[in-house]
Amino acid sequence: MRLKKLISLVTDSLHASGVGDVPRADMFLSERLLAGALVMAVGGIGCGVVCIFKFHIGLVIAAPLLLILAVGAFLCWRNQTIHVIDADTFVYTTFLGKRKVYHFSDITQMRRNRDSYTLYVGNDKVHIDSMALLSERLVALIDARFVPDGDGEETE
């Protein structure tokens, strides 16, 4: 419970500094993930410092693990985005920064997973995390892909 309060406090301070005032993309991850990354980084550094003065196997394992998780969470927050270019085109950026251009008309399926959504676009998959914030424009363009057209047939 204390960790949730700490992440909430860091999130509030990030929001107050203007990090989250303007949407960065049509799909992006919230400041809560950035706050979690910062908390994990501080925890990892703290474990490393304590380990210098008092050796404990748990601290030796926790320090690098927390730092690796912090870097992963930061990369997800920073890079994982969708930018809508026009009514049929969007650019998806993975958490490692790889960009690929897709077309809404190529979406064949949308699957709901336990902690995310997966858009099947052609032969590729686009991952949308459950904590991602989506613009109304992106949601409308994805929904339009699955709404029946005027002939009574459902689009693929």
C-alpha positions as CSV (number, residue, x, y, z in Angstrom):
1,M,0.0,0.0,0.0
2,R,2.9,2.4,0.7
3,L,4.3,1.8,-2.7
4,K,1.0,2.9,-4.4
5,K,1.0,6.0,-2.3
6,L,4.6,6.7,-3.2
7,I,3.9,6.2,-6.9
8,S,0.8,8.4,-6.6
9,L,2.9,11.2,-5.0
10,V,5.5,11.0,-7.7
11,T,2.8,11.0,-10.4
12,D,1.2,14.1,-8.9
13,S,4.5,15.9,-8.7
14,L,5.3,15.0,-12.4
15,H,1.9,16.3,-13.5
16,A,2.4,19.5,-11.6
17,S,5.7,20.1,-13.4
18,G,3.9,20.0,-16.8
19,V,5.1,16.6,-18.0
20,G,1.5,15.4,-18.7
21,D,-0.3,18.6,-19.7
22,V,-0.4,18.0,-23.4
23,P,-1.0,14.6,-25.0
24,R,2.3,13.3,-26.5
25,A,0.5,11.1,-29.1
26,D,-2.8,9.5,-30.0
27,M,-1.7,6.5,-27.8
28,F,0.8,6.9,-25.0
29,L,1.5,5.5,-21.5
30,S,0.6,7.6,-18.5
31,E,2.8,9.3,-16.0
32,R,2.1,6.5,-13.5
33,L,4.5,4.3,-15.4
34,L,7.2,7.0,-15.4
35,A,6.6,7.4,-11.6
36,G,6.9,3.7,-11.1
37,A,10.2,3.7,-13.1
38,L,11.5,6.5,-11.0
39,V,10.6,4.7,-7.8
40,M,12.2,1.5,-9.0
41,A,15.4,3.4,-10.0
42,V,15.6,5.0,-6.6
43,G,15.0,1.7,-4.9
44,G,17.6,0.0,-7.0
45,I,20.2,2.7,-6.2
46,G,19.2,2.6,-2.5
47,C,19.7,-1.2,-2.4
48,G,23.1,-0.8,-4.1
49,V,24.2,1.8,-1.6
50,V,23.0,-0.2,1.4
51,C,24.7,-3.3,0.0
52,I,28.1,-1.4,0.0
53,F,27.8,-1.0,3.8
54,K,26.0,-4.2,4.7
55,F,26.3,-7.2,2.4
56,H,23.0,-9.1,1.9
57,I,22.2,-11.5,-0.9
58,G,18.7,-10.0,-1.3
59,L,20.1,-6.6,-1.8
60,V,22.6,-7.9,-4.4
61,I,19.7,-9.4,-6.3
62,A,17.3,-6.5,-5.8
63,A,19.6,-3.7,-6.9
64,P,20.2,-4.7,-10.5
65,L,16.7,-6.2,-10.9
66,L,15.1,-2.9,-9.8
67,L,17.4,-0.9,-12.1
68,I,16.6,-3.2,-15.1
69,L,12.9,-3.0,-14.5
70,A,13.2,0.8,-14.1
71,V,14.9,1.1,-17.5
72,G,12.3,-1.1,-19.1
73,A,9.4,0.9,-17.6
74,F,11.0,4.2,-18.7
75,L,11.6,2.9,-22.2
76,C,7.9,1.8,-22.4
77,W,6.7,5.2,-21.1
78,R,9.0,7.2,-23.4
79,N,8.7,5.2,-26.7
80,Q,5.5,3.2,-26.9
81,T,3.2,5.5,-28.9
82,I,0.8,5.6,-31.8
83,H,0.6,8.8,-33.9
84,V,-2.4,9.1,-36.3
85,I,-1.1,10.6,-39.6
86,D,-4.4,10.6,-41.5
87,A,-7.8,8.8,-41.6
88,D,-6.1,5.6,-42.8
89,T,-2.5,5.8,-41.6
90,F,-0.8,5.6,-38.2
91,V,2.7,5.2,-36.9
92,Y,3.4,2.7,-34.1
93,T,6.5,3.0,-32.1
94,T,7.6,0.0,-29.9
95,F,9.1,0.3,-26.5
96,L,12.6,0.0,-28.0
97,G,11.9,2.9,-30.4
98,K,11.3,0.9,-33.7
99,R,8.8,2.8,-35.8
100,K,6.5,1.2,-38.4
101,V,3.7,2.8,-40.5
102,Y,0.4,0.9,-40.6
103,H,-3.0,1.4,-42.2
104,F,-6.3,1.2,-40.4
105,S,-7.7,-0.6,-43.5
106,D,-5.3,-3.4,-42.8
107,I,-6.6,-4.2,-39.3
108,T,-8.0,-7.7,-39.4
109,Q,-8.7,-8.3,-35.7
110,M,-8.5,-6.9,-32.2
111,R,-8.0,-9.2,-29.3
112,R,-8.4,-8.4,-25.7
113,N,-5.7,-9.9,-23.5
114,R,-5.6,-10.0,-19.7
115,D,-3.4,-6.9,-19.4
116,S,-3.5,-5.4,-22.9
117,Y,-5.1,-5.3,-26.4
118,T,-3.5,-6.6,-29.6
119,L,-4.4,-5.2,-33.0
120,Y,-3.6,-7.5,-35.8
121,V,-2.6,-5.3,-38.8
122,G,-1.7,-7.4,-41.8
123,N,0.9,-9.9,-40.6
124,D,2.0,-7.7,-37.7
125,K,0.7,-7.1,-34.2
126,V,0.3,-3.7,-32.5
127,H,0.4,-3.9,-28.7
128,I,-1.8,-1.5,-26.7
129,D,-1.2,-1.7,-23.0
130,S,-4.2,-1.5,-20.7
131,M,-2.8,1.6,-18.9
132,A,-2.3,3.4,-22.2
133,L,-4.2,6.6,-22.9
134,L,-5.9,6.8,-26.3
135,S,-7.2,9.8,-28.1
136,E,-10.9,9.9,-29.2
137,R,-9.7,10.1,-32.8
138,L,-7.7,6.9,-32.5
139,V,-10.5,5.0,-30.8
140,A,-13.0,6.2,-33.4
141,L,-10.7,5.1,-36.3
142,I,-10.2,1.7,-34.7
143,D,-13.9,1.3,-34.0
144,A,-14.8,2.3,-37.5
145,R,-12.9,-0.7,-38.7
146,F,-15.3,-3.1,-37.0
147,V,-18.6,-1.3,-37.4
148,P,-20.9,-2.6,-40.1
149,D,-21.0,-0.5,-43.3
150,G,-24.1,0.6,-45.1
151,D,-24.7,-2.8,-46.9
152,G,-25.2,-4.6,-43.7
153,E,-21.9,-6.5,-44.0
154,E,-19.3,-6.1,-41.3
155,T,-15.8,-4.9,-42.4
156,E,-13.0,-7.2,-41.6
